Amino acid sequence: MFILKLLIRNAFRHKLRTTLTIVGVAIAIVAFGLLRTLVDLWYAGVEASSASRLITRNAISLVFPLPISYKDRIRQVPGVKDVSWGNWFGGIYKDEKNFFPNFAVEPKSYLAMYPEYVIDPSQVKAFALDRKGCIVGRKTAERFGWKVGDQVTLRGTIFPGQWDFVIRGIYRGAQKNTDETQLFFHWDYLNETVKKTIARRADQVGFYMISLTKPEQAAEVSLAIDAIFKNSLAETLTETEKAFQMGFVSMTEAILVAIQIVSYVVIVIIMVVAANTMAMTARERIAEYATLKTLGFGAIHIAGVVFGESIVIAMIGGIAGVACTFPAAHWIETELSQFFPVFSIAPQTIVMDLAAALVVGVVAGIFPTWRGATIGIADGLRRIG
């Protein structure tokens, strides 16, 4: 405890310089933590995927639809427990900036496949009975001040027109990483309207969701489904939900690599700044170190003081940065929920933050420590300033 007190007192002999260094380290740690969280967020959908669900889409691209008649043939495949289907709707609420995911789905089977969407049974029943009904995530409902019974109008982009819905339920996530920003409505409502307006696009779905009786049968069930529709006008590609999500992540792999590089560059920059600070401190105290040696203190004692001071400054900055990361993440999750529906700091990110701060302290203290420990008594006492 005495040594720690000595190191802290020594570190703050130049209060302004030390404070600015600590602030710099804290800002770097906040940036590092947020960037690492952003990378983790990119994989959130992958981590939340269920091993007992498959997704079947058009083999060419997700843009191309599949006939609704496929559902009956998929149900007959051994190992398939249930089948649901849906379309990405892409509707806009009032203005493009009010983006949130919205899908047309088959209500009963879809909600049964996703127990992570927690919703009151009475609201589920009301949703099922109302053809124009919809359910919406808690965060989106709070964002726009919606409540059960409100009427909502979305402007279609993929499916043009003004689409009216009545909110029949609000769901919340069973886990922290569950997306609570989505809106779901009846696929039948979409299909019936499309039949009247764009008949050629009717009776088509964007994807099929398939639940399995046994997760270990995923590979053979996928192959069996794709074999059924091989050489048809709309061949299928069936994959696990995790593989499907990874497909989206792989499209933006270059962005992820860039973010990771930037996060490390931030640490390197603050490492250089901290090293410069410690080098200035050591240079100013050369005469003090020489005096300590004349009093009998060895090189190990001098090294301990210099190196310890570097670690103390870096770790104070690191702890301050970690403390500031949480409110920063909360602000991002609140104000930018349309882009980051979930933005929570993982425990491993905190560990990485503190490890990064420790690395900064260690690297920044190496040269000053060596300089202080190896300075000769005569050379040190000859120096002024």
C-alpha positions as CSV (number, residue, x, y, z in Angstrom):
1,M,0.0,0.0,0.0
2,F,2.9,2.4,0.8
3,I,4.5,1.6,-2.5
4,L,1.2,2.3,-4.4
5,K,0.8,5.6,-2.5
6,L,4.4,6.6,-3.4
7,L,3.8,5.7,-7.1
8,I,0.6,7.8,-7.2
9,R,2.2,10.8,-5.5
10,N,5.2,10.5,-7.9
11,A,2.9,10.2,-10.9
12,F,1.1,13.4,-10.0
13,R,4.1,15.6,-9.4
14,H,3.3,17.3,-12.7
15,K,-0.5,17.3,-12.4
16,L,-1.4,18.9,-15.7
17,R,0.8,16.6,-17.8
18,T,-0.3,13.5,-15.9
19,T,-4.0,14.5,-16.1
20,L,-3.8,15.1,-19.8
21,T,-2.0,11.7,-20.3
22,I,-4.7,9.9,-18.3
23,V,-7.4,11.7,-20.3
24,G,-5.7,10.6,-23.5
25,V,-5.5,7.0,-22.4
26,A,-9.1,7.1,-21.2
27,I,-10.4,8.4,-24.6
28,A,-8.3,5.8,-26.4
29,I,-9.8,3.0,-24.2
30,V,-13.3,4.3,-24.8
31,A,-12.7,4.3,-28.6
32,F,-11.1,0.9,-28.4
33,G,-14.0,-0.6,-26.4
34,L,-16.7,0.9,-28.6
35,L,-15.0,-0.3,-31.8
36,R,-14.5,-3.8,-30.4
37,T,-18.2,-3.8,-29.3
38,L,-19.1,-2.8,-32.9
39,V,-17.3,-5.8,-34.2
40,D,-19.0,-8.0,-31.7
41,L,-22.3,-6.5,-32.7
42,W,-21.7,-7.5,-36.3
43,Y,-21.7,-11.1,-35.1
44,A,-24.6,-10.7,-32.7
45,G,-27.1,-12.2,-35.2
46,V,-24.8,-15.2,-35.7
47,E,-24.4,-15.8,-32.0
48,A,-28.1,-15.5,-31.4
49,S,-28.9,-18.1,-34.1
50,S,-30.6,-21.3,-33.2
51,A,-29.1,-24.7,-34.2
52,S,-32.5,-26.1,-34.7
53,R,-33.6,-23.7,-37.4
54,L,-32.8,-23.7,-41.1
55,I,-33.5,-21.1,-43.8
56,T,-34.4,-21.9,-47.4
57,R,-34.0,-19.2,-50.0
58,N,-33.6,-19.0,-53.8
59,A,-30.2,-20.5,-54.8
60,I,-29.4,-17.5,-57.1
61,S,-29.9,-14.8,-54.5
62,L,-32.1,-13.7,-51.6
63,V,-33.6,-11.1,-54.0
64,F,-35.3,-13.8,-56.1
65,P,-38.5,-15.3,-54.6
66,L,-39.7,-18.8,-54.2
67,P,-43.2,-20.2,-54.9
68,I,-45.5,-20.5,-51.8
69,S,-46.3,-24.1,-53.0
70,Y,-42.9,-25.2,-51.8
71,K,-44.1,-25.2,-48.2
72,D,-46.1,-28.5,-48.5
73,R,-43.2,-30.4,-50.1
74,I,-40.7,-29.1,-47.5
75,R,-43.0,-30.3,-44.7
76,Q,-42.8,-33.8,-46.0
77,V,-39.0,-34.0,-45.6
78,P,-38.0,-36.3,-42.8
79,G,-36.6,-34.4,-39.8
80,V,-38.7,-31.2,-40.5
81,K,-40.8,-30.3,-37.5
82,D,-42.6,-27.2,-38.9
83,V,-42.3,-24.7,-41.7
84,S,-43.0,-20.9,-41.8
85,W,-42.4,-18.3,-44.5
86,G,-42.1,-14.6,-45.0
87,N,-40.9,-11.6,-47.0
88,W,-38.7,-8.7,-46.2
89,F,-41.1,-5.8,-46.6
90,G,-38.8,-2.7,-46.3
91,G,-41.5,-0.3,-45.4
92,I,-40.8,3.3,-44.3
93,Y,-42.5,5.1,-41.4
94,K,-43.0,8.8,-42.5
95,D,-39.4,9.4,-43.3
96,E,-36.4,7.3,-44.5
97,K,-34.5,8.2,-41.3
98,N,-37.2,6.2,-39.3
99,F,-35.8,2.9,-40.6
100,F,-36.5,-0.3,-38.7
101,P,-36.8,-4.0,-39.9
102,N,-40.2,-5.1,-41.0
103,F,-41.4,-8.4,-42.3
104,A,-44.5,-10.1,-43.6
105,V,-44.7,-13.5,-41.9
106,E,-47.1,-16.4,-41.3
107,P,-48.0,-15.5,-37.7
108,K,-48.7,-18.8,-35.9
109,S,-45.8,-20.8,-37.1
110,Y,-43.3,-18.0,-37.2
111,L,-43.8,-16.9,-33.6
112,A,-43.8,-20.5,-32.5
113,M,-40.3,-20.9,-34.0
114,Y,-38.9,-17.9,-32.1
115,P,-39.4,-18.3,-28.3
116,E,-36.9,-15.4,-27.9
117,Y,-39.7,-13.0,-28.8
118,V,-41.6,-12.8,-25.5
119,I,-45.2,-11.5,-26.0
120,D,-48.4,-11.7,-24.0
121,P,-50.6,-14.7,-25.2
122,S,-53.7,-12.4,-25.4
123,Q,-51.7,-10.1,-27.8
124,V,-50.7,-13.1,-29.9
125,K,-54.3,-14.1,-30.2
126,A,-55.4,-10.6,-31.1
127,F,-52.6,-10.4,-33.7
128,A,-53.7,-13.8,-35.3
129,L,-57.3,-12.7,-35.6
130,D,-56.7,-9.3,-37.2
131,R,-55.6,-9.5,-40.8
132,K,-54.1,-5.9,-40.6
133,G,-52.7,-6.5,-37.2
134,C,-49.0,-6.3,-36.4
135,I,-46.6,-6.8,-33.5
136,V,-43.6,-4.6,-32.9
137,G,-40.5,-4.7,-30.8
138,R,-40.3,-2.8,-27.5
139,K,-37.6,-0.4,-28.6
140,T,-39.3,0.6,-31.8
141,A,-42.6,1.1,-29.8
142,E,-40.8,3.3,-27.3
143,R,-39.0,5.2,-30.0
144,F,-42.2,6.3,-31.7
145,G,-44.5,6.3,-28.7
146,W,-46.6,3.5,-30.0
147,K,-49.0,1.4,-27.9
148,V,-51.3,-1.5,-28.4
149,G,-54.3,-0.4,-30.5
150,D,-52.5,2.4,-32.4
151,Q,-52.8,2.5,-36.2
152,V,-49.5,2.7,-38.1
153,T,-49.0,3.5,-41.8
154,L,-45.9,2.4,-43.7
155,R,-44.9,3.5,-47.1
156,G,-43.9,0.5,-49.2
157,T,-40.7,0.5,-51.2
158,I,-40.4,-3.1,-52.5
159,F,-44.2,-3.3,-52.5
160,P,-45.4,0.2,-53.4
161,G,-48.4,1.9,-51.7
162,Q,-49.6,3.0,-48.3
163,W,-50.0,0.1,-45.9
164,D,-52.1,0.4,-42.8
165,F,-51.5,-1.7,-39.7
166,V,-53.0,-1.9,-36.2
167,I,-50.6,-2.7,-33.4
168,R,-51.9,-5.8,-31.6
169,G,-48.8,-6.7,-29.6
170,I,-45.5,-5.5,-28.4
171,Y,-42.7,-8.0,-27.8
172,R,-39.6,-7.9,-25.7
173,G,-36.4,-10.0,-26.0
174,A,-35.8,-13.0,-23.8
175,Q,-32.1,-12.3,-24.0
176,K,-30.1,-9.0,-24.0
177,N,-29.0,-9.6,-27.6
178,T,-32.5,-10.2,-29.0
179,D,-33.4,-7.6,-31.6
180,E,-36.4,-5.5,-30.2
181,T,-36.7,-3.2,-33.2
182,Q,-38.6,-5.4,-35.7
183,L,-42.2,-5.3,-36.9
184,F,-44.1,-8.3,-38.1
185,F,-47.4,-8.4,-39.9
186,H,-49.5,-11.0,-41.8
187,W,-48.1,-12.5,-45.0
188,D,-51.7,-13.1,-46.2
189,Y,-52.4,-9.4,-46.0
190,L,-49.4,-8.7,-48.2
191,N,-50.2,-11.5,-50.6
192,E,-53.9,-10.5,-51.0
193,T,-53.0,-6.9,-51.7
194,V,-50.3,-7.8,-54.2
195,K,-52.8,-10.0,-56.1
196,K,-54.9,-6.9,-56.7
197,T,-52.0,-4.6,-57.6
198,I,-49.1,-6.7,-59.0
199,A,-50.6,-10.1,-59.7
200,R,-47.3,-11.6,-61.1
201,R,-45.6,-11.1,-57.7
202,A,-48.4,-12.9,-55.8
203,D,-48.0,-16.3,-54.1
204,Q,-44.3,-15.9,-53.7
205,V,-42.1,-15.7,-50.6
206,G,-38.7,-14.4,-49.9
207,F,-37.6,-17.2,-47.5
208,Y,-38.8,-20.3,-45.6
209,M,-38.0,-20.9,-41.9
210,I,-37.7,-24.5,-41.0
211,S,-37.6,-26.0,-37.5
212,L,-36.0,-29.4,-37.0
213,T,-37.0,-32.3,-34.8
214,K,-33.2,-32.8,-34.0
215,P,-30.6,-30.1,-34.6
216,E,-28.0,-32.8,-35.5
217,Q,-30.0,-33.5,-38.7
218,A,-29.4,-30.1,-40.1
219,A,-27.0,-31.2,-42.8
220,E,-29.0,-34.1,-44.2
221,V,-32.3,-32.2,-44.1
222,S,-30.7,-29.2,-45.9
223,L,-29.5,-31.6,-48.7
224,A,-32.8,-33.3,-48.9
225,I,-34.8,-30.1,-49.3
226,D,-32.4,-28.8,-52.0
227,A,-32.5,-32.1,-53.9
228,I,-36.3,-31.9,-54.2
229,F,-36.1,-28.6,-56.1
230,K,-33.0,-29.3,-58.1
231,N,-33.4,-28.4,-61.8
232,S,-36.6,-26.6,-61.1
233,L,-37.3,-23.0,-62.2
234,A,-36.5,-21.8,-58.7
235,E,-33.8,-24.0,-57.1
236,T,-33.2,-23.6,-53.4
237,L,-30.3,-23.1,-51.1
238,T,-30.9,-24.4,-47.5
239,E,-28.5,-23.6,-44.7
240,T,-28.5,-23.2,-41.0
241,E,-29.6,-19.9,-39.5
242,K,-26.0,-19.3,-38.3
243,A,-24.6,-19.9,-41.8
244,F,-27.3,-17.6,-43.3
245,Q,-26.3,-14.8,-40.9
246,M,-22.6,-15.4,-41.6
247,G,-23.4,-14.8,-45.2
248,F,-24.4,-11.3,-44.5
249,V,-21.4,-10.8,-42.2
250,S,-19.0,-12.0,-44.9
251,M,-20.3,-9.4,-47.3
252,T,-18.9,-6.7,-45.0
253,E,-15.7,-8.5,-44.0
254,A,-13.6,-5.7,-45.4
255,I,-15.4,-3.2,-43.1
256,L,-14.8,-5.4,-40.1
257,V,-11.1,-5.7,-40.8
258,A,-10.9,-1.9,-41.2
259,I,-12.6,-1.4,-37.9
260,Q,-10.3,-3.8,-36.1
261,I,-7.2,-2.2,-37.6
262,V,-8.4,1.3,-36.5
263,S,-9.0,0.0,-32.9
264,Y,-5.4,-1.2,-32.7
265,V,-4.1,2.0,-34.3
266,V,-5.8,4.0,-31.6
267,I,-3.9,2.0,-28.9
268,V,-0.6,2.4,-30.7
269,I,-1.1,6.2,-31.0
270,I,-1.8,6.6,-27.3
271,M,1.1,4.2,-26.5
272,V,3.4,6.6,-28.3
273,V,2.0,9.6,-26.4
274,A,2.3,7.9,-23.1
275,A,5.9,6.8,-23.9
276,N,6.8,10.4,-24.7
277,T,5.3,11.5,-21.4
278,M,7.3,9.0,-19.4
279,A,10.5,9.7,-21.4
280,M,10.1,13.4,-20.5
281,T,9.5,12.5,-16.8
282,A,12.6,10.3,-16.7
283,R,14.8,12.9,-18.4
284,E,13.8,15.5,-15.8
285,R,14.6,13.2,-12.9
286,I,17.9,11.8,-14.0
287,A,19.7,13.8,-11.2
288,E,17.2,12.4,-8.7
289,Y,17.9,8.8,-9.8
290,A,21.6,9.4,-9.5
291,T,21.1,10.8,-6.0
292,L,19.1,7.7,-5.0
293,K,21.9,5.5,-6.2
294,T,24.4,7.4,-4.1
295,L,22.2,6.7,-1.1
296,G,22.4,3.0,-1.8
297,F,19.3,2.3,-3.8
298,G,20.0,-0.2,-6.6
299,A,19.0,-0.3,-10.2
300,I,16.0,-2.5,-9.4
301,H,14.6,0.1,-7.0
302,I,14.9,2.9,-9.6
303,A,13.4,0.6,-12.3
304,G,10.5,-0.3,-10.0
305,V,9.7,3.4,-9.4
306,V,9.8,4.4,-13.0
307,F,8.0,1.3,-14.4
308,G,5.4,1.4,-11.6
309,E,4.6,5.1,-12.3
310,S,4.0,4.2,-16.0
311,I,1.7,1.4,-15.1
312,V,-0.2,3.5,-12.6
313,I,-0.9,6.3,-15.1
314,A,-2.0,3.9,-17.8
315,M,-4.2,1.8,-15.5
316,I,-5.9,4.9,-14.0
317,G,-6.6,6.0,-17.6
318,G,-7.8,2.5,-18.5
319,I,-10.2,2.3,-15.5
320,A,-11.5,5.8,-16.3
321,G,-12.0,4.7,-19.9
322,V,-13.9,1.6,-19.0
323,A,-16.2,3.6,-16.7
324,C,-16.9,6.1,-19.5
325,T,-17.5,3.2,-22.0
326,F,-20.9,2.2,-20.5
327,P,-22.6,5.6,-20.7
328,A,-21.2,6.0,-24.2
329,A,-22.6,2.6,-25.2
330,H,-26.0,3.5,-23.6
331,W,-26.1,6.7,-25.6
332,I,-25.4,4.9,-28.9
333,E,-28.1,2.3,-28.1
334,T,-30.6,4.9,-27.2
335,E,-30.0,7.6,-29.9
336,L,-28.9,5.3,-32.7
337,S,-31.2,2.4,-32.1
338,Q,-32.2,2.2,-35.8
339,F,-28.6,1.3,-36.6
340,F,-27.6,-0.5,-33.4
341,P,-30.6,-2.2,-31.8
342,V,-28.3,-3.9,-29.3
343,F,-25.1,-2.2,-28.1
344,S,-24.0,-3.8,-24.9
345,I,-20.5,-4.0,-23.6
346,A,-19.4,-7.7,-23.2
347,P,-17.3,-8.8,-20.2
348,Q,-14.5,-9.9,-22.6
349,T,-14.4,-6.3,-24.0
350,I,-13.8,-4.9,-20.5
351,V,-10.9,-7.4,-20.1
352,M,-9.5,-6.4,-23.5
353,D,-9.8,-2.7,-22.5
354,L,-7.8,-3.2,-19.3
355,A,-5.3,-5.4,-21.0
356,A,-4.8,-2.7,-23.7
357,A,-4.2,-0.1,-20.9
358,L,-1.7,-2.4,-19.2
359,V,0.1,-2.9,-22.5
360,V,0.3,0.8,-23.0
361,G,1.8,1.2,-19.5
362,V,4.3,-1.6,-20.0
363,V,5.5,-0.4,-23.5
364,A,5.6,3.2,-22.5
365,G,7.7,2.5,-19.4
366,I,10.3,0.2,-21.0
367,F,12.7,2.9,-22.3
368,P,12.4,5.3,-19.3
369,T,12.9,2.4,-17.0
370,W,16.0,1.3,-18.8
371,R,17.3,4.8,-18.9
372,G,16.8,5.4,-15.2
373,A,18.2,2.1,-14.1
374,T,21.4,2.3,-16.2
375,I,22.3,6.0,-15.7
376,G,25.7,6.4,-14.0
377,I,26.0,8.4,-10.8
378,A,28.5,10.8,-12.2
379,D,26.6,11.3,-15.4
380,G,23.4,11.8,-13.6
381,L,24.7,14.4,-11.2
382,R,26.4,16.3,-14.1
383,R,23.0,16.8,-15.7
384,I,21.1,19.9,-14.9
385,G,17.3,20.1,-15.8
